[in-house]
Amino acid sequence: MEILLRPDAAVGSRTAAGVVARLIREKPACVLGLATGRTPMSLYHELIRMHREEGLDFSQVTTFNLDEYVGLAPDHPASYHSFMWEYLFKHVNIKPLQVNIPNGLAKNIPEHCREYEDKIRACGGIDIQLLGIGGDGHIGFNEPCSSLSSRTRIKTLTRRTIQDNSTFFDSAEQVPLHVLTMGIGTIMDSRSCVLLAFGTRKAEIVAKMVEGPISAMVPASALQWHEKTTVLIDEEASGKLTRKDYYQWVYQNKPAWQTAEIES
Ligand code: PGA
């Protein structure tokens, strides 16, 4: 894992947007894996700015979102379809047919999940998978105990995640119990991952993910096994890391060509 420390969420989000924009410029027909939640909102905001002011072109980009609530229609205000259109897609020139989000109303869920996996493969696989991390260590909606080789499937949310996500609904009772999510195996197949975590509420789980053992109890820890994962965290989220000085040292001493990949 590459650990990138940034002073705050705004700088961290700009760094992540820069990494995504660089991919889009170098490979216009790239495949992006996208995440929802509070964490990536500023990153999407920055991508919209780059589209408007710098001509960042999404016309050939294909996207696959990590997850969706079972039982919510795409136009439900709390669905991840709505989230993505509201916070990114409607502001850029992406082609709707190149947007993929699991369908929470799928009649045959196992078949829909298999088709989602097939489509990711048919598109050549995901170039960059953006990720947040849940307070319980989930990535996508792979809650603790998820198989580390799982594929897209239905999952049951933990009480904690229901509580955490209730701010997007009128009450916790309205949060669906079930979700469709890419599996940890699906995420591990991505060519690279960029995980963002900001704020003190993420400090403990970030330390477990980065410095703890690989365990299904902390699904994000599976990324220790991933070939190319960047963990982008702010000062607050880095508060419980024991090797923070070392991560800073590594960054300060990177060869210039490596730093340019991140900073340009
Ligand atoms: P958050 O959620 O960005 O709203 O903190 C992260 C997640 O659950 O993956």
Boltz pocket constraint, residues with backbone or C-beta under 6 A from the ligand:
constraints:
  - pocket:
      binder: B
      contacts: [[A, 36], [A, 37], [A, 38], [A, 39], [A, 40], [A, 131], [A, 132], [A, 133], [A, 134], [A, 135], [A, 138], [A, 139], [A, 140]]
      max_distance: 6.0
